Every structure is written in structure tokens, then in C-alpha cells.
Amino acid sequence: MTGEGVSSITTLAIRTEIKAFPPYDPFHGTNLPMVWRRVEIETAKGKATFEQTDYGHAGRFNPWETRGVDPGLLPALRSLEALADAAVKTVI
């Protein structure tokens, strides 16, 4: 991760959204409950949005999927994913 440290990003806002869906919900259709997480990070260089679910194996999350990352933030993508991980772990 040389050259893409979190200290090089000034964070302006982080928003998290977490939803739990029951089995057979139209959103996912499986016979197990599913959790969906979305993190939006806004910085002076732009905005990055990530989504993650535990689809297919309840309680174990799949890797983050980008849902829009401004070009100025692409060099710091790994750091932003780490920030998304920290954001969902601190949600009360």
C-alpha cells in the first residue's frame, strides 16, 4: 500500500446504511436472512460508494463492491475500503 495511506485523504463525511432482510425477501430471494451494507465516503477529492452483503453465507460478508468512485479517489481505493470496514464496525 505504498503511497496510498489514509493520512493523504481528508474525510468530510461518512454515511452508513445497514439493512437486514428476512428469508425469501424480494430483495434477495434466498431462504436465509441477508444483511446489506452501504458506505458513502465524501472527501475533498470526490465521493466513493461501496456495498456489501452476506448473501450466500449468513454472517460472513462478501468483499466490498464499488458503486461509484470518483476518479480522484481511485489511487486510494484500498484505503477507502479499509475506511468502509471501520465505519460499519463502529455503527451503533
N, C-alpha and C positions, 0 to 999 in steps of 0.2 A: 504494500500500500504506500509505497514511497511517493511523496508529492501530493497526496490527496487526504491529508489529515483533516479531522473535524475542525481544528482550530482555524483553517483557512475559510470557513463558511460562517457568515454571520446569520444566525437564525432570527427571523422576525416572528414567525408563528408556526405552531404545530397543532393540527387538529386531528383527533382520532375519533373513529366511529366503530363500534363493535356491536354486532347483532347476532343473536342466537336463533336458529331456525329449528323447528321441530321435525321429526321424521316425516317424510313424504310432503314436505312443503313445496309449493310450485317453484320456489327459487332454485332448488337443487334436485328434488325428486327422489332422493335415496331413502332407504329405510332406516337411516341413522340420523340423529340430530347433527346439525352443522353450525359452526361458528364462522362468521365472515368479519374481517377487519379491514379498515381503510385508514390510511395515514396520509395527510396532506401537509407538506412542508413548504413554507414560503420563506424565501431569502431575498436579499438584495439582488441576487443573480437570477432569480426566477422561482418557479414553482415545480415541485415534484409530487406525484401522487402514486401511492403503492396500495395494492390489495393483496390479501392473503386469506386462505380458508384452511379448515381441517377436513376438507372434502375427501372422502375415501378412507379415512382413519381418524375417527373422533379423538380429539385431544392432542394430536400430533400435526403441527402446521406444515403446509407445503411452503416452498420458497416464495418470497415476495415476487409479485408480478407488477411491473410498471404500468401505470395507467395515464401516463403523460409526464414527461420530464423535459423541462426547457433546456435548450442546447448548452447554455452557460453552466448548467449543473452536471452535465454528463461526465466530466472528469472526476467528479466526487461521488459517483453513483454508489460505490461500496460504503462510503462513509454515511451517505443518506440512508441506505438500507439498515446500517447499524443504528442510526438515529431512530428509524421507524421501529426497530426491535425494542429499543429502550423506551420509546413513547408508549407502546402497548403494554409494556411491563409495569409502567408507573400509573396506569389508569386505575382509578379507584372506583 
